[in-house]
Amino acid sequence: MAKPNSAWNKTRVSNKLGIEYPIIQGPLGGFSSQRLTAAVSNFGGLGSFGALSLTPSAIQEVIAELRSLTDKPFAMNLWVSMEDDGAATSDAQAFEHALSRLTPHLEALGASKPQFSPYKPLRFEDQARVLLDAKVPVFSFIFGIPPKEILEECQRQGILTIGTATTRDVAIALEQAGVDIIVASGFEAGGHRGSFLRSAEDSLTGTFSLVPQVVDAVKIPVVAAGGIADARGIVAALALGAEGVQMGTVFLACEESGATPLHREAILTGRANRTSLTRGFTGRLARGIHNQLLEEMNRPGTAILPYPLQRTLMRNLAVPAQQAGRSDLLALWAGQSASLAQSSDATTLLQSLVNQVSEKLA
């Protein structure tokens, strides 16, 4: 493994996390994989696994497998806010109304219509308990701040915490709560906007503007995220005062990720050059590749269920669409710099990033 030609990799982020390079792989939500997480950690970055939709027992299994694949630090990521208002009371009528947008596609694909079933919630506290009991190296989270007692237990056990901020005010709140590291996530990022003090639509600050504001507002280390896809982005983030970067879409394109071949192909073949924000895929604002499905879900008057009901509903279309090779009918998460993704192998990607950043800063 090539060594960097300068000390760019020696920051408070790399020192706190105990990693060689301050490069964090984005958690990737439902597209996480133990293989990718371990590959990034074994290289010297911080691999992350998004466990938002997993039961406590499933999270235990993931942690056990990760520990069999790597002895390096890794992060487990959860969502503090697990549901939106109305999720528990949403009824069959609302379900049928939202389903009507998908019905023509399901029929065309020969798929059966799903039936309504009452919402069965997962509790963040139950998921977090598993991370605490397992003493994971790093606990990262979005969509809120964990209760004080959870953060205090993390401190007692030496579990490092990483919170996500989409605005300066959120960053200040995270620091005041005792979080160790802040990810300043610009609206260029793929996937969900982790806003919670204000609405997601009212928290759309770009990375280039957000990072220096957060760096100036807090004393703890800041990691830049959103639209960072190559060595130039890393160098720019460091110049803005960040002490590390979080990259998602470029790792999503790697064959080690949990993304489908159709998803990876869309990123690597240039079809991700246009992305858009939508609530139509999950009920919460998120960025994906602009395709037929995203355009339809963004049409005025489209019924959208509260999160996570909309997410569950859309999965009924995802499986038959994948089987039919219909990428135009899939939710394909990607950030605004997706067209810069070139590597399909995580280790190759990381080595290239380290080499190029070292050259640029030498």
PyMOL commands that set and color helices and strands:
alter all, ss='L'
color gray80, all
select helices_A, chain A and resi 7-9+12-17+29-31+34-43+56-69+92-99+103-108+124-134+148-157+168-177+200-202+207-217+231-239+249-252+261-268+292-297+309-323+327-329+338-340+346-361
alter helices_A, ss='H'
color red, helices_A
select strands_A, chain A and resi 23-25+47-50+74-79+138-142+160-165+181-185+191-192+222-225+245-247+275-278+286-289
alter strands_A, ss='S'
color yellow, strands_A
deselect
rebuild
show_as cartoon
